[in-house]
Amino acid sequence: MRKFVEWAQNEIAVVPDFHKRILFSDETHFCLNGYVNKQNCRIWSEANPQVYVETPLHPEKLTIWCALWAGGILPQKR
């Protein structure tokens, strides 16, 4: 992290509005059939229920993408 901060400080010294040129983005997928991605959610229980749940190979989903920059927020959904 320290190297990144030093790099950013050097860039700002050379280009004063450097921070206005940075774009942060991310995306996530929401399954529309109630399926929960086990990589994003942990269920804690005292018992191991061994439940079989059939799910489609490719469940219907909504992908949300968003980016933040000095000019505001850029939302997009697919």
PDB file of N, CA, C and O in Angstrom:
ATOM      1  N   MET A   1       0.830  -1.193   0.000  1.00  0.00           N
ATOM      2  CA  MET A   1       0.000   0.000   0.000  1.00  0.00           C
ATOM      3  C   MET A   1       0.872   1.253   0.000  1.00  0.00           C
ATOM      4  O   MET A   1       0.536   2.248  -0.642  1.00  0.00           O
ATOM      5  N   ARG A   2       1.970   1.201   0.709  1.00  0.00           N
ATOM      6  CA  ARG A   2       2.851   2.365   0.793  1.00  0.00           C
ATOM      7  C   ARG A   2       3.408   2.732  -0.585  1.00  0.00           C
ATOM      8  O   ARG A   2       3.510   3.911  -0.922  1.00  0.00           O
ATOM      9  N   LYS A   3       3.767   1.715  -1.380  1.00  0.00           N
ATOM     10  CA  LYS A   3       4.293   1.975  -2.725  1.00  0.00           C
ATOM     11  C   LYS A   3       3.240   2.661  -3.590  1.00  0.00           C
ATOM     12  O   LYS A   3       3.546   3.567  -4.365  1.00  0.00           O
ATOM     13  N   PHE A   4       1.986   2.208  -3.442  1.00  0.00           N
ATOM     14  CA  PHE A   4       0.910   2.821  -4.214  1.00  0.00           C
ATOM     15  C   PHE A   4       0.732   4.287  -3.827  1.00  0.00           C
ATOM     16  O   PHE A   4       0.568   5.142  -4.696  1.00  0.00           O
ATOM     17  N   VAL A   5       0.764   4.577  -2.535  1.00  0.00           N
ATOM     18  CA  VAL A   5       0.611   5.959  -2.055  1.00  0.00           C
ATOM     19  C   VAL A   5       1.748   6.830  -2.574  1.00  0.00           C
ATOM     20  O   VAL A   5       1.518   7.954  -3.021  1.00  0.00           O
ATOM     21  N   GLU A   6       2.970   6.315  -2.516  1.00  0.00           N
ATOM     22  CA  GLU A   6       4.118   7.074  -3.032  1.00  0.00           C
ATOM     23  C   GLU A   6       3.973   7.319  -4.531  1.00  0.00           C
ATOM     24  O   GLU A   6       4.246   8.417  -5.014  1.00  0.00           O
ATOM     25  N   TRP A   7       3.544   6.296  -5.261  1.00  0.00           N
ATOM     26  CA  TRP A   7       3.329   6.451  -6.701  1.00  0.00           C
ATOM     27  C   TRP A   7       2.264   7.517  -6.978  1.00  0.00           C
ATOM     28  O   TRP A   7       2.461   8.382  -7.831  1.00  0.00           O
ATOM     29  N   ALA A   8       1.141   7.455  -6.261  1.00  0.00           N
ATOM     30  CA  ALA A   8       0.061   8.422  -6.458  1.00  0.00           C
ATOM     31  C   ALA A   8       0.523   9.837  -6.117  1.00  0.00           C
ATOM     32  O   ALA A   8       0.180  10.782  -6.828  1.00  0.00           O
ATOM     33  N   GLN A   9       1.283   9.996  -5.058  1.00  0.00           N
ATOM     34  CA  GLN A   9       1.788  11.325  -4.692  1.00  0.00           C
ATOM     35  C   GLN A   9       2.711  11.868  -5.780  1.00  0.00           C
ATOM     36  O   GLN A   9       2.663  13.058  -6.090  1.00  0.00           O
ATOM     37  N   ASN A  10       3.543  11.020  -6.357  1.00  0.00           N
ATOM     38  CA  ASN A  10       4.420  11.451  -7.452  1.00  0.00           C
ATOM     39  C   ASN A  10       3.612  11.859  -8.673  1.00  0.00           C
ATOM     40  O   ASN A  10       3.923  12.859  -9.319  1.00  0.00           O
ATOM     41  N   GLU A  11       2.574  11.087  -8.994  1.00  0.00           N
ATOM     42  CA  GLU A  11       1.732  11.424 -10.148  1.00  0.00           C
ATOM     43  C   GLU A  11       1.028  12.764  -9.931  1.00  0.00           C
ATOM     44  O   GLU A  11       0.942  13.578 -10.850  1.00  0.00           O
ATOM     45  N   ILE A  12       0.528  12.990  -8.723  1.00  0.00           N
ATOM     46  CA  ILE A  12      -0.163  14.246  -8.410  1.00  0.00           C
ATOM     47  C   ILE A  12       0.808  15.418  -8.483  1.00  0.00           C
ATOM     48  O   ILE A  12       0.416  16.516  -8.877  1.00  0.00           O
ATOM     49  N   ALA A  13       2.065  15.203  -8.111  1.00  0.00           N
ATOM     50  CA  ALA A  13       3.071  16.270  -8.197  1.00  0.00           C
ATOM     51  C   ALA A  13       3.326  16.653  -9.652  1.00  0.00           C
ATOM     52  O   ALA A  13       3.572  17.821  -9.951  1.00  0.00           O
ATOM     53  N   VAL A  14       3.268  15.679 -10.556  1.00  0.00           N
ATOM     54  CA  VAL A  14       3.522  15.938 -11.983  1.00  0.00           C
ATOM     55  C   VAL A  14       2.264  16.449 -12.679  1.00  0.00           C
ATOM     56  O   VAL A  14       2.324  17.395 -13.465  1.00  0.00           O
ATOM     57  N   VAL A  15       1.122  15.819 -12.386  1.00  0.00           N
ATOM     58  CA  VAL A  15      -0.159  16.186 -13.013  1.00  0.00           C
ATOM     59  C   VAL A  15      -1.131  16.541 -11.891  1.00  0.00           C
ATOM     60  O   VAL A  15      -1.715  15.641 -11.286  1.00  0.00           O
ATOM     61  N   PRO A  16      -1.320  17.826 -11.597  1.00  0.00           N
ATOM     62  CA  PRO A  16      -2.137  18.244 -10.449  1.00  0.00           C
ATOM     63  C   PRO A  16      -3.564  17.676 -10.430  1.00  0.00           C
ATOM     64  O   PRO A  16      -4.098  17.402  -9.356  1.00  0.00           O
ATOM     65  N   ASP A  17      -4.185  17.495 -11.603  1.00  0.00           N
ATOM     66  CA  ASP A  17      -5.551  16.956 -11.608  1.00  0.00           C
ATOM     67  C   ASP A  17      -5.565  15.445 -11.870  1.00  0.00           C
ATOM     68  O   ASP A  17      -6.550  14.909 -12.378  1.00  0.00           O
ATOM     69  N   PHE A  18      -4.491  14.775 -11.528  1.00  0.00           N
ATOM     70  CA  PHE A  18      -4.373  13.327 -11.732  1.00  0.00           C
ATOM     71  C   PHE A  18      -5.530  12.566 -11.086  1.00  0.00           C
ATOM     72  O   PHE A  18      -6.065  11.629 -11.679  1.00  0.00           O
ATOM     73  N   HIS A  19      -5.913  12.963  -9.881  1.00  0.00           N
ATOM     74  CA  HIS A  19      -6.992  12.269  -9.171  1.00  0.00           C
ATOM     75  C   HIS A  19      -8.316  12.324  -9.929  1.00  0.00           C
ATOM     76  O   HIS A  19      -9.184  11.476  -9.726  1.00  0.00           O
ATOM     77  N   LYS A  20      -8.472  13.320 -10.801  1.00  0.00           N
ATOM     78  CA  LYS A  20      -9.705  13.434 -11.580  1.00  0.00           C
ATOM     79  C   LYS A  20      -9.724  12.473 -12.765  1.00  0.00           C
ATOM     80  O   LYS A  20     -10.753  12.321 -13.423  1.00  0.00           O
ATOM     81  N   ARG A  21      -8.609  11.832 -13.037  1.00  0.00           N
ATOM     82  CA  ARG A  21      -8.506  10.918 -14.177  1.00  0.00           C
ATOM     83  C   ARG A  21      -8.610   9.450 -13.765  1.00  0.00           C
ATOM     84  O   ARG A  21      -8.477   8.563 -14.608  1.00  0.00           O
ATOM     85  N   ILE A  22      -8.845   9.188 -12.494  1.00  0.00           N
ATOM     86  CA  ILE A  22      -8.933   7.811 -12.003  1.00  0.00           C
ATOM     87  C   ILE A  22     -10.383   7.345 -12.064  1.00  0.00           C
ATOM     88  O   ILE A  22     -11.299   8.078 -11.692  1.00  0.00           O
ATOM     89  N   LEU A  23     -10.578   6.117 -12.537  1.00  0.00           N
ATOM     90  CA  LEU A  23     -11.898   5.506 -12.634  1.00  0.00           C
ATOM     91  C   LEU A  23     -11.870   4.196 -11.844  1.00  0.00           C
ATOM     92  O   LEU A  23     -11.069   3.309 -12.141  1.00  0.00           O
ATOM     93  N   PHE A  24     -12.741   4.072 -10.842  1.00  0.00           N
ATOM     94  CA  PHE A  24     -12.867   2.846 -10.059  1.00  0.00           C
ATOM     95  C   PHE A  24     -14.123   2.125 -10.536  1.00  0.00           C
ATOM     96  O   PHE A  24     -15.185   2.740 -10.633  1.00  0.00           O
ATOM     97  N   SER A  25     -14.020   0.835 -10.834  1.00  0.00           N
ATOM     98  CA  SER A  25     -15.200   0.112 -11.308  1.00  0.00           C
ATOM     99  C   SER A  25     -15.285  -1.274 -10.680  1.00  0.00           C
ATOM    100  O   SER A  25     -14.297  -1.822 -10.191  1.00  0.00           O
ATOM    101  N   ASP A  26     -16.508  -1.826 -10.709  1.00  0.00           N
ATOM    102  CA  ASP A  26     -16.748  -3.174 -10.205  1.00  0.00           C
ATOM    103  C   ASP A  26     -18.050  -3.679 -10.814  1.00  0.00           C
ATOM    104  O   ASP A  26     -18.866  -2.895 -11.299  1.00  0.00           O
ATOM    105  N   GLU A  27     -18.235  -4.991 -10.784  1.00  0.00           N
ATOM    106  CA  GLU A  27     -19.493  -5.571 -11.242  1.00  0.00           C
ATOM    107  C   GLU A  27     -19.848  -6.749 -10.352  1.00  0.00           C
ATOM    108  O   GLU A  27     -18.991  -7.341  -9.697  1.00  0.00           O
ATOM    109  N   THR A  28     -21.143  -7.074 -10.344  1.00  0.00           N
ATOM    110  CA  THR A  28     -21.611  -8.235  -9.597  1.00  0.00           C
ATOM    111  C   THR A  28     -22.795  -8.834 -10.328  1.00  0.00           C
ATOM    112  O   THR A  28     -23.422  -8.175 -11.158  1.00  0.00           O
ATOM    113  N   HIS A  29     -23.100 -10.081 -10.020  1.00  0.00           N
ATOM    114  CA  HIS A  29     -24.210 -10.790 -10.646  1.00  0.00           C
ATOM    115  C   HIS A  29     -25.246 -11.131  -9.577  1.00  0.00           C
ATOM    116  O   HIS A  29     -24.897 -11.623  -8.504  1.00  0.00           O
ATOM    117  N   PHE A  30     -26.511 -10.870  -9.869  1.00  0.00           N
ATOM    118  CA  PHE A  30     -27.612 -11.228  -8.981  1.00  0.00           C
ATOM    119  C   PHE A  30     -28.446 -12.291  -9.677  1.00  0.00           C
ATOM    120  O   PHE A  30     -29.001 -12.039 -10.747  1.00  0.00           O
ATOM    121  N   CYS A  31     -28.543 -13.477  -9.084  1.00  0.00           N
ATOM    122  CA  CYS A  31     -29.384 -14.537  -9.638  1.00  0.00           C
ATOM    123  C   CYS A  31     -30.836 -14.213  -9.314  1.00  0.00           C
ATOM    124  O   CYS A  31     -31.156 -13.821  -8.192  1.00  0.00           O
ATOM    125  N   LEU A  32     -31.712 -14.378 -10.302  1.00  0.00           N
ATOM    126  CA  LEU A  32     -33.107 -13.984 -10.136  1.00  0.00           C
ATOM    127  C   LEU A  32     -34.003 -15.126  -9.660  1.00  0.00           C
ATOM    128  O   LEU A  32     -35.201 -14.922  -9.464  1.00  0.00           O
ATOM    129  N   ASN A  33     -33.442 -16.329  -9.470  1.00  0.00           N
ATOM    130  CA  ASN A  33     -34.257 -17.463  -9.040  1.00  0.00           C
ATOM    131  C   ASN A  33     -34.103 -17.769  -7.551  1.00  0.00           C
ATOM    132  O   ASN A  33     -34.573 -18.806  -7.083  1.00  0.00           O
ATOM    133  N   GLY A  34     -33.454 -16.887  -6.810  1.00  0.00           N
ATOM    134  CA  GLY A  34     -33.261 -17.102  -5.385  1.00  0.00           C
ATOM    135  C   GLY A  34     -31.985 -17.837  -5.036  1.00  0.00           C
ATOM    136  O   GLY A  34     -31.681 -18.013  -3.856  1.00  0.00           O
ATOM    137  N   TYR A  35     -31.227 -18.271  -6.036  1.00  0.00           N
ATOM    138  CA  TYR A  35     -29.963 -18.970  -5.803  1.00  0.00           C
ATOM    139  C   TYR A  35     -28.954 -18.006  -5.191  1.00  0.00           C
ATOM    140  O   TYR A  35     -28.850 -16.857  -5.619  1.00  0.00           O
ATOM    141  N   VAL A  36     -28.211 -18.474  -4.189  1.00  0.00           N
ATOM    142  CA  VAL A  36     -27.194 -17.654  -3.538  1.00  0.00           C
ATOM    143  C   VAL A  36     -25.829 -18.228  -3.875  1.00  0.00           C
ATOM    144  O   VAL A  36     -25.595 -19.419  -3.674  1.00  0.00           O
ATOM    145  N   ASN A  37     -24.930 -17.406  -4.380  1.00  0.00           N
ATOM    146  CA  ASN A  37     -23.566 -17.837  -4.682  1.00  0.00           C
ATOM    147  C   ASN A  37     -22.850 -18.117  -3.367  1.00  0.00           C
ATOM    148  O   ASN A  37     -22.660 -17.215  -2.552  1.00  0.00           O
ATOM    149  N   LYS A  38     -22.455 -19.367  -3.166  1.00  0.00           N
ATOM    150  CA  LYS A  38     -21.830 -19.745  -1.896  1.00  0.00           C
ATOM    151  C   LYS A  38     -20.463 -19.102  -1.706  1.00  0.00           C
ATOM    152  O   LYS A  38     -19.945 -19.087  -0.590  1.00  0.00           O
ATOM    153  N   GLN A  39     -19.874 -18.575  -2.759  1.00  0.00           N
ATOM    154  CA  GLN A  39     -18.597 -17.877  -2.623  1.00  0.00           C
ATOM    155  C   GLN A  39     -18.789 -16.509  -1.969  1.00  0.00           C
ATOM    156  O   GLN A  39     -17.858 -15.956  -1.383  1.00  0.00           O
ATOM    157  N   ASN A  40     -20.008 -15.968  -2.076  1.00  0.00           N
ATOM    158  CA  ASN A  40     -20.289 -14.642  -1.522  1.00  0.00           C
ATOM    159  C   ASN A  40     -21.067 -14.703  -0.213  1.00  0.00           C
ATOM    160  O   ASN A  40     -21.245 -13.680   0.448  1.00  0.00           O
ATOM    161  N   CYS A  41     -21.531 -15.888   0.167  1.00  0.00           N
ATOM    162  CA  CYS A  41     -22.387 -16.003   1.350  1.00  0.00           C
ATOM    163  C   CYS A  41     -22.021 -17.269   2.116  1.00  0.00           C
ATOM    164  O   CYS A  41     -21.866 -18.330   1.511  1.00  0.00           O
ATOM    165  N   ARG A  42     -21.884 -17.179   3.395  1.00  0.00           N
ATOM    166  CA  ARG A  42     -21.595 -18.334   4.244  1.00  0.00           C
ATOM    167  C   ARG A  42     -22.772 -18.552   5.187  1.00  0.00           C
ATOM    168  O   ARG A  42     -23.276 -17.613   5.803  1.00  0.00           O
ATOM    169  N   ILE A  43     -23.203 -19.817   5.288  1.00  0.00           N
ATOM    170  CA  ILE A  43     -24.298 -20.169   6.187  1.00  0.00           C
ATOM    171  C   ILE A  43     -23.713 -21.017   7.307  1.00  0.00           C
ATOM    172  O   ILE A  43     -23.128 -22.070   7.055  1.00  0.00           O
ATOM    173  N   TRP A  44     -23.873 -20.553   8.549  1.00  0.00           N
ATOM    174  CA  TRP A  44     -23.327 -21.257   9.707  1.00  0.00           C
ATOM    175  C   TRP A  44     -24.457 -22.014  10.392  1.00  0.00           C
ATOM    176  O   TRP A  44     -25.530 -21.460  10.633  1.00  0.00           O
ATOM    177  N   SER A  45     -24.211 -23.278  10.704  1.00  0.00           N
ATOM    178  CA  SER A  45     -25.222 -24.111  11.339  1.00  0.00           C
ATOM    179  C   SER A  45     -24.543 -25.097  12.287  1.00  0.00           C
ATOM    180  O   SER A  45     -23.392 -25.480  12.079  1.00  0.00           O
ATOM    181  N   GLU A  46     -25.269 -25.503  13.332  1.00  0.00           N
ATOM    182  CA  GLU A  46     -24.739 -26.504  14.253  1.00  0.00           C
ATOM    183  C   GLU A  46     -24.816 -27.898  13.643  1.00  0.00           C
ATOM    184  O   GLU A  46     -24.039 -28.777  14.013  1.00  0.00           O
ATOM    185  N   ALA A  47     -25.746 -28.110  12.710  1.00  0.00           N
ATOM    186  CA  ALA A  47     -25.922 -29.410  12.059  1.00  0.00           C
ATOM    187  C   ALA A  47     -25.580 -29.293  10.577  1.00  0.00           C
ATOM    188  O   ALA A  47     -25.665 -28.209  10.000  1.00  0.00           O
ATOM    189  N   ASN A  48     -25.197 -30.402   9.968  1.00  0.00           N
ATOM    190  CA  ASN A  48     -24.907 -30.453   8.536  1.00  0.00           C
ATOM    191  C   ASN A  48     -26.100 -31.126   7.859  1.00  0.00           C
ATOM    192  O   ASN A  48     -26.167 -32.356   7.851  1.00  0.00           O
ATOM    193  N   PRO A  49     -27.050 -30.366   7.288  1.00  0.00           N
ATOM    194  CA  PRO A  49     -28.314 -30.935   6.818  1.00  0.00           C
ATOM    195  C   PRO A  49     -28.220 -31.802   5.548  1.00  0.00           C
ATOM    196  O   PRO A  49     -29.174 -32.527   5.270  1.00  0.00           O
ATOM    197  N   GLN A  50     -27.150 -31.772   4.776  1.00  0.00           N
ATOM    198  CA  GLN A  50     -27.011 -32.587   3.566  1.00  0.00           C
ATOM    199  C   GLN A  50     -28.259 -32.491   2.683  1.00  0.00           C
ATOM    200  O   GLN A  50     -28.879 -33.508   2.373  1.00  0.00           O
ATOM    201  N   VAL A  51     -28.621 -31.294   2.287  1.00  0.00           N
ATOM    202  CA  VAL A  51     -29.804 -31.067   1.468  1.00  0.00           C
ATOM    203  C   VAL A  51     -29.402 -31.000   0.006  1.00  0.00           C
ATOM    204  O   VAL A  51     -28.433 -30.326  -0.344  1.00  0.00           O
ATOM    205  N   TYR A  52     -30.147 -31.700  -0.855  1.00  0.00           N
ATOM    206  CA  TYR A  52     -29.901 -31.663  -2.296  1.00  0.00           C
ATOM    207  C   TYR A  52     -30.844 -30.642  -2.910  1.00  0.00           C
ATOM    208  O   TYR A  52     -32.061 -30.760  -2.770  1.00  0.00           O
ATOM    209  N   VAL A  53     -30.302 -29.650  -3.583  1.00  0.00           N
ATOM    210  CA  VAL A  53     -31.107 -28.626  -4.239  1.00  0.00           C
ATOM    211  C   VAL A  53     -30.720 -28.600  -5.706  1.00  0.00           C
ATOM    212  O   VAL A  53     -29.561 -28.362  -6.043  1.00  0.00           O
ATOM    213  N   GLU A  54     -31.694 -28.846  -6.582  1.00  0.00           N
ATOM    214  CA  GLU A  54     -31.429 -28.847  -8.021  1.00  0.00           C
ATOM    215  C   GLU A  54     -31.504 -27.415  -8.540  1.00  0.00           C
ATOM    216  O   GLU A  54     -32.478 -26.707  -8.283  1.00  0.00           O
ATOM    217  N   THR A  55     -30.487 -26.997  -9.262  1.00  0.00           N
ATOM    218  CA  THR A  55     -30.467 -25.657  -9.849  1.00  0.00           C
ATOM    219  C   THR A  55     -30.147 -25.777 -11.329  1.00  0.00           C
ATOM    220  O   THR A  55     -29.409 -26.679 -11.725  1.00  0.00           O
ATOM    221  N   PRO A  56     -30.682 -24.892 -12.152  1.00  0.00           N
ATOM    222  CA  PRO A  56     -30.380 -24.916 -13.579  1.00  0.00           C
ATOM    223  C   PRO A  56     -28.888 -24.670 -13.815  1.00  0.00           C
ATOM    224  O   PRO A  56     -28.208 -24.073 -12.981  1.00  0.00           O
ATOM    225  N   LEU A  57     -28.394 -25.137 -14.956  1.00  0.00           N
ATOM    226  CA  LEU A  57     -26.986 -24.964 -15.274  1.00  0.00           C
ATOM    227  C   LEU A  57     -26.617 -23.487 -15.355  1.00  0.00           C
ATOM    228  O   LEU A  57     -25.565 -23.080 -14.863  1.00  0.00           O
ATOM    229  N   HIS A  58     -27.473 -22.690 -15.972  1.00  0.00           N
ATOM    230  CA  HIS A  58     -27.223 -21.252 -16.107  1.00  0.00           C
ATOM    231  C   HIS A  58     -28.461 -20.496 -15.624  1.00  0.00           C
ATOM    232  O   HIS A  58     -29.355 -20.209 -16.420  1.00  0.00           O
ATOM    233  N   PRO A  59     -28.525 -20.173 -14.345  1.00  0.00           N
ATOM    234  CA  PRO A  59     -29.703 -19.477 -13.826  1.00  0.00           C
ATOM    235  C   PRO A  59     -29.836 -18.071 -14.410  1.00  0.00           C
ATOM    236  O   PRO A  59     -28.852 -17.434 -14.785  1.00  0.00           O
ATOM    237  N   GLU A  60     -31.077 -17.613 -14.472  1.00  0.00           N
ATOM    238  CA  GLU A  60     -31.343 -16.261 -14.952  1.00  0.00           C
ATOM    239  C   GLU A  60     -30.700 -15.279 -13.981  1.00  0.00           C
ATOM    240  O   GLU A  60     -30.846 -15.413 -12.766  1.00  0.00           O
ATOM    241  N   LYS A  61     -29.991 -14.293 -14.518  1.00  0.00           N
ATOM    242  CA  LYS A  61     -29.284 -13.362 -13.643  1.00  0.00           C
ATOM    243  C   LYS A  61     -29.282 -11.951 -14.217  1.00  0.00           C
ATOM    244  O   LYS A  61     -29.553 -11.734 -15.398  1.00  0.00           O
ATOM    245  N   LEU A  62     -28.971 -11.018 -13.355  1.00  0.00           N
ATOM    246  CA  LEU A  62     -28.832  -9.615 -13.722  1.00  0.00           C
ATOM    247  C   LEU A  62     -27.426  -9.192 -13.319  1.00  0.00           C
ATOM    248  O   LEU A  62     -27.018  -9.381 -12.173  1.00  0.00           O
ATOM    249  N   THR A  63     -26.687  -8.618 -14.264  1.00  0.00           N
ATOM    250  CA  THR A  63     -25.334  -8.152 -13.981  1.00  0.00           C
ATOM    251  C   THR A  63     -25.364  -6.638 -13.826  1.00  0.00           C
ATOM    252  O   THR A  63     -25.879  -5.928 -14.689  1.00  0.00           O
ATOM    253  N   ILE A  64     -24.817  -6.157 -12.736  1.00  0.00           N
ATOM    254  CA  ILE A  64     -24.747  -4.716 -12.478  1.00  0.00           C
ATOM    255  C   ILE A  64     -23.286  -4.295 -12.503  1.00  0.00           C
ATOM    256  O   ILE A  64     -22.437  -4.914 -11.863  1.00  0.00           O
ATOM    257  N   TRP A  65     -23.005  -3.240 -13.247  1.00  0.00           N
ATOM    258  CA  TRP A  65     -21.657  -2.675 -13.334  1.00  0.00           C
ATOM    259  C   TRP A  65     -21.755  -1.207 -12.957  1.00  0.00           C
ATOM    260  O   TRP A  65     -22.711  -0.528 -13.333  1.00  0.00           O
ATOM    261  N   CYS A  66     -20.787  -0.725 -12.229  1.00  0.00           N
ATOM    262  CA  CYS A  66     -20.792   0.673 -11.815  1.00  0.00           C
ATOM    263  C   CYS A  66     -19.360   1.187 -11.762  1.00  0.00           C
ATOM    264  O   CYS A  66     -18.436   0.450 -11.417  1.00  0.00           O
ATOM    265  N   ALA A  67     -19.188   2.450 -12.106  1.00  0.00           N
ATOM    266  CA  ALA A  67     -17.867   3.073 -12.021  1.00  0.00           C
ATOM    267  C   ALA A  67     -18.005   4.430 -11.351  1.00  0.00           C
ATOM    268  O   ALA A  67     -18.999   5.132 -11.534  1.00  0.00           O
ATOM    269  N   LEU A  68     -16.994   4.785 -10.574  1.00  0.00           N
ATOM    270  CA  LEU A  68     -16.934   6.083  -9.900  1.00  0.00           C
ATOM    271  C   LEU A  68     -15.719   6.839 -10.399  1.00  0.00           C
ATOM    272  O   LEU A  68     -14.645   6.261 -10.564  1.00  0.00           O
ATOM    273  N   TRP A  69     -15.885   8.118 -10.635  1.00  0.00           N
ATOM    274  CA  TRP A  69     -14.764   8.976 -10.997  1.00  0.00           C
ATOM    275  C   TRP A  69     -15.094  10.390 -10.550  1.00  0.00           C
ATOM    276  O   TRP A  69     -16.176  10.617 -10.010  1.00  0.00           O
ATOM    277  N   ALA A  70     -14.214  11.331 -10.753  1.00  0.00           N
ATOM    278  CA  ALA A  70     -14.408  12.703 -10.276  1.00  0.00           C
ATOM    279  C   ALA A  70     -15.664  13.340 -10.859  1.00  0.00           C
ATOM    280  O   ALA A  70     -16.245  14.234 -10.244  1.00  0.00           O
ATOM    281  N   GLY A  71     -16.087  12.892 -12.031  1.00  0.00           N
ATOM    282  CA  GLY A  71     -17.270  13.452 -12.678  1.00  0.00           C
ATOM    283  C   GLY A  71     -18.574  12.850 -12.212  1.00  0.00           C
ATOM    284  O   GLY A  71     -19.639  13.316 -12.618  1.00  0.00           O
ATOM    285  N   GLY A  72     -18.529  11.825 -11.369  1.00  0.00           N
ATOM    286  CA  GLY A  72     -19.759  11.227 -10.868  1.00  0.00           C
ATOM    287  C   GLY A  72     -19.747   9.716 -10.912  1.00  0.00           C
ATOM    288  O   GLY A  72     -18.701   9.077 -10.791  1.00  0.00           O
ATOM    289  N   ILE A  73     -20.954   9.146 -11.093  1.00  0.00           N
ATOM    290  CA  ILE A  73     -21.147   7.699 -11.112  1.00  0.00           C
ATOM    291  C   ILE A  73     -21.639   7.297 -12.497  1.00  0.00           C
ATOM    292  O   ILE A  73     -22.494   7.961 -13.083  1.00  0.00           O
ATOM    293  N   LEU A  74     -21.086   6.198 -13.011  1.00  0.00           N
ATOM    294  CA  LEU A  74     -21.502   5.676 -14.308  1.00  0.00           C
ATOM    295  C   LEU A  74     -22.163   4.318 -14.099  1.00  0.00           C
ATOM    296  O   LEU A  74     -21.453   3.313 -14.058  1.00  0.00           O
ATOM    297  N   PRO A  75     -23.497   4.238 -13.964  1.00  0.00           N
ATOM    298  CA  PRO A  75     -24.136   2.934 -13.792  1.00  0.00           C
ATOM    299  C   PRO A  75     -24.492   2.303 -15.131  1.00  0.00           C
ATOM    300  O   PRO A  75     -24.725   3.004 -16.116  1.00  0.00           O
ATOM    301  N   GLN A  76     -24.530   0.989 -15.159  1.00  0.00           N
ATOM    302  CA  GLN A  76     -24.946   0.267 -16.349  1.00  0.00           C
ATOM    303  C   GLN A  76     -25.454  -1.086 -15.902  1.00  0.00           C
ATOM    304  O   GLN A  76     -24.866  -1.701 -15.013  1.00  0.00           O
ATOM    305  N   LYS A  77     -26.535  -1.563 -16.500  1.00  0.00           N
ATOM    306  CA  LYS A  77     -26.991  -2.915 -16.201  1.00  0.00           C
ATOM    307  C   LYS A  77     -27.140  -3.674 -17.505  1.00  0.00           C
ATOM    308  O   LYS A  77     -27.512  -3.113 -18.536  1.00  0.00           O
ATOM    309  N   ARG A  78     -26.838  -4.968 -17.434  1.00  0.00           N
ATOM    310  CA  ARG A  78     -26.942  -5.820 -18.623  1.00  0.00           C
ATOM    311  C   ARG A  78     -27.907  -6.939 -18.354  1.00  0.00           C
ATOM    312  O   ARG A  78     -28.142  -7.775 -19.227  1.00  0.00           O
TER     313      ARG A  78
END
